[in-house]
């Protein structure tokens, strides 16, 4: 998978999870993909202060991204 294909697949995954985040007043942005295995995202809106955002990141966002791009090993939230 090329870098461009990987980015498209990660974006597809974020599009799938975004409506759930938006329904709670949040959102998510892709910041970067490093070494083809690490995805950096930024949780936005209500998600930034949510007490369960790490659970959302691991069980929701990371699982969905891995479904579209199995080579991704980790997803981390970069706090602004």
C-alpha positions in Angstrom: 0.0 0.0 0.0 1.4 3.4 -1.0 1.6 6.3 1.4 -1.3 8.0 -0.5 -3.4 4.8 -0.3 -2.7 4.5 3.4 -3.7 8.1 4.0 -7.0 7.6 2.0 -7.8 4.4 4.0 -7.1 6.2 7.3 -9.4 9.1 6.2 -12.1 6.6 5.3 -11.9 5.1 8.8 -12.1 8.6 10.3 -15.2 9.4 8.2 -16.8 6.2 9.6 -16.2 7.2 13.2 -16.7 10.9 12.9 -20.6 10.9 13.1 -20.4 9.2 16.5 -17.9 11.8 17.8 -20.0 14.7 16.3 -23.2 13.4 17.9 -21.4 14.1 21.3 -20.2 17.5 20.2 -16.7 16.4 19.2 -14.6 15.7 16.1 -11.3 14.3 15.0 -8.6 15.4 12.6 -5.7 13.4 11.0 -2.4 15.1 11.8 0.1 12.6 10.3 1.0 9.1 9.6 4.6 8.2 10.6 6.7 5.3 9.4 3.5 3.7 8.0 2.5 2.4 11.4 1.8 5.3 13.7 -1.2 7.6 13.2 -1.4 10.9 15.0 -4.8 12.5 15.4 -6.3 15.4 17.3 -9.6 15.0 19.2 -11.6 18.2 19.0 -14.5 19.9 20.6 -16.2 18.0 23.5 -13.7 15.1 22.9 -10.8 17.1 24.2 -12.0 17.2 27.8 -14.0 13.9 27.8 -13.1 11.5 30.6 -13.4 8.5 28.3 -11.5 9.9 25.3 -8.6 7.4 25.7 -11.1 4.6 25.6 -12.8 6.1 22.5 -9.3 6.5 20.9 -8.3 2.8 21.5 -11.6 0.9 21.2 -13.3 3.1 18.6 -10.8 5.1 16.5 -7.8 2.7 16.6 -10.0 -0.4 15.9 -11.7 1.3 12.9 -8.4 2.5 11.4 -6.9 -0.9 11.7 -9.9 -2.3 9.9 -9.1 -0.1 6.9 -5.2 -0.2 7.3 -4.1 -3.3 9.2 -0.4 -2.2 9.2 -1.2 0.6 11.6 0.1 -0.4 15.0 -0.8 2.6 17.1 -3.1 5.7 17.1 -2.2 8.6 19.4 -4.0 11.8 20.3 -1.9 14.9 20.1 -3.1 17.5 22.5 -2.9 21.1 21.2 
